[in-house]
Every structure is written in C-alpha cells, then in structure tokens.
Amino acid sequence: MRRFNPVVVAAVTLGSVLTAAPAAQAHRGGPALGIENCTATACHFDVPPGTYDVKVLLGGEEASRTSLGGETRRALLPETAAPAGERVARSFTVNVRTPEGEPTGADGTPGLDLVVGGAAPALADIRVTPARHARQIFLVGDSTVCDQPGDPYTGWGQQLPQYLRKGLSVANYADSGESTVTYLGNPQLWATVRPQIRPGDLVLVQLAHNDKTTDEATYRANLETLVAGVRAKGGEPVLVTPIVRRWFNSDGTLNNGTALLVNGLGVDHPAVIRSVAADHDVPLIDLTARTKEIVERLGVEGSKSLYLYNEKRDNTHTSAHGATVYAEVVRDELLARHLVPEGQVRVG
C-alpha cells in the first residue's frame, strides 16, 4: 500500500498548487497518475481516450465533505463525509473520450479532468489506472440524457455515474436534438457507438422527444434496429421511455399528449417503446411512468425545481436537481431488473 505524504495532504486541503513531477520520473516514462497532478480544486491527468479506474482517499485534520465531478460536468462521486483525522477510500470508473461530452459537440480538453467539490472538500490522495475489467453502460439518447456542456442544463445521464462503483462506467453518447431517425443516420452517433459495444455491456436507449414527425411504423422499426444492433455485438439493450414534460392539466395531472410524448401524428412514443420491449423481450425502464408519478406528486409548484422553469421557463429540460432525481430512478430500475449487481451501485 502506498504511503501518504502528510505534507501533500495538507497542501491539497489548504489549496496550494502542487507541481507535477516530470512525466519520465513520475511513471516510468508515462504521465504522472497521482496527486502530483492536483490542486485543491482540480486534477488533470494526461491520458489517452479509454476507461480508467480512479481511487481516491478523502479526509484531513478537520471533518470534511468531498464530491468529485469531471470531464463535461459529470457527477462522478457523491458528497462523502470523513470525520476529523480519518481517511475514507472510494473508487469509481470513468470513460474518457473525444469529444468528451456530446458526440457532435466540441472535442473538449484532452486527458482526464476532475473537479474537487463538496461542502468542505479534502482530497488526501488519488490514483488513476487503466481499467482492466470495466463493463460499459452506453447511453443513446437526446438532450434530456446527454452530458450538457453549459449550466443550468443537466441530463440525467450526466448524474448517473456518481451512483456506480469501480467496474461500471457510463459512456454517454446521448446528443441534443436527436431523434431515432437522426441518431441512426449520423456517423458520429450510432455508427460510432455500435463498434464499441462488447459482450455484457448495457445500452440504454431513450429517444422520443425529437421524433415529432416520425410515423409509428418508422419509429418502431428504428427502435428494433437499435435493439438488433446491440444484440449483434453481444450487448444487452434496455429500452427507456422518455421523461415527461412538465405540462399540467387544470386538474393537476399530466394526462395529455404534450406531457406524455404523443407527437403531432398521434404516435404515443412510450406506448410504442413498451410494445417493442414486450415483443422482443427487451428490459424496459418506464421512465415516463416513474417521472409522471414524481411530477404529479410534487404538484405545479413543487415540480418547478426539477426542470428549468424558473431559469428558462423550460418544462422539458431538467435542472441539476431534477437530473439527479431522475438518475436515481434509473439506478433503482437497473437494480430492480438485476441489470447491474448490487455491489457495484451506490445507494442511500
């Protein structure tokens, strides 16, 4: 086990900038992969695209609460408490790719970038190593799922990684504005995702919000194409019905086509997704039903915080809070359907 230098711990906790050792000295000719790459608030690791295990040691002389984010505003580790004078170890696996956020967006910063946050952050040590046995959870979706580049927009896929332990990594290939038609047709999207799928990987598909002019036969066929493509690579497809729009009736319900994603042609997207899942024996996460229940329970006023109503008068896209609530639902559904093992998921 590596010994932790108390001088380094103090320097990071107090906010001093640490100078990274020369790469040739730090990692046998490769990039330094430890705390020498960190300041009190951020870390940068000069690594190529791939999947990496990150082990952190949290805590300091005072009681602390530390969270970690990274890349394009992804939540990677929820706020974690460490009592005064104690250290708490946590591990997670992170996907590093180019572009680092939305597949059709900017390339972003090369390497792995992490942000240290929390109410009283204290990062004592960190070690990054290439993941040897990681299982990917690919996300195929739209702007309600994607790694949104700019605050206050946040996709639920952006918040999901914090609930996964070492060995499970989210590769979020959701992209703003995509329908089933455009996702299949753009070489930066499905044609890029499909070759990366390995046996045992999960592929969660939530596409509906932008299929506003897609007829039912085409929509169904597109979903079936995605399912078949995942299975041909040995992966496991999971169909996800879309999150609801926050569009209330006068009686306080969301029982209308706008809220429940029925398009102008009368295509009931959640109903088609449920049908395809049943016909092809595909696991289903009924996020429409679950988010409808949450929004209706909170009511007209209480549900505003889930979406960007207060900031943008937006009833479709979620706030960081809403995306976190919905990511927790996805986590719970993955566990309930035994799609991921309990030991690799953070709950509570």
Secondary structure, DSSP 8 states (H G I E B T S, - for coil): -----HHHHHHHHHT-------HHHHBTTB---SGGGB-SSEEEE---SEEEEEEEEE--SS-EEEEEEETTTEEEEEEEEE-TT--EEEEEEEEE-SSSSSTTS----SSEEEEEEEEE--EEEEEEEE-SS-EEEEEEE-TTTS--SSTT---HHHHGGGGB-TTEEEEE---TT--HHHHHH-TTTHHHHGGG--TT-EEEEE--TT-TT--HHHHHHHHHHHHHHHHHTT-EEEEE---------TTS---STTTTTB-TT--BHHHHHHHHHHHTT--EE-HHHHHHHHHHHHHHHHGGGGEEHHHH-EEEEE-HHHHHHHHHHHHHHHHHTTSS-GGGB---
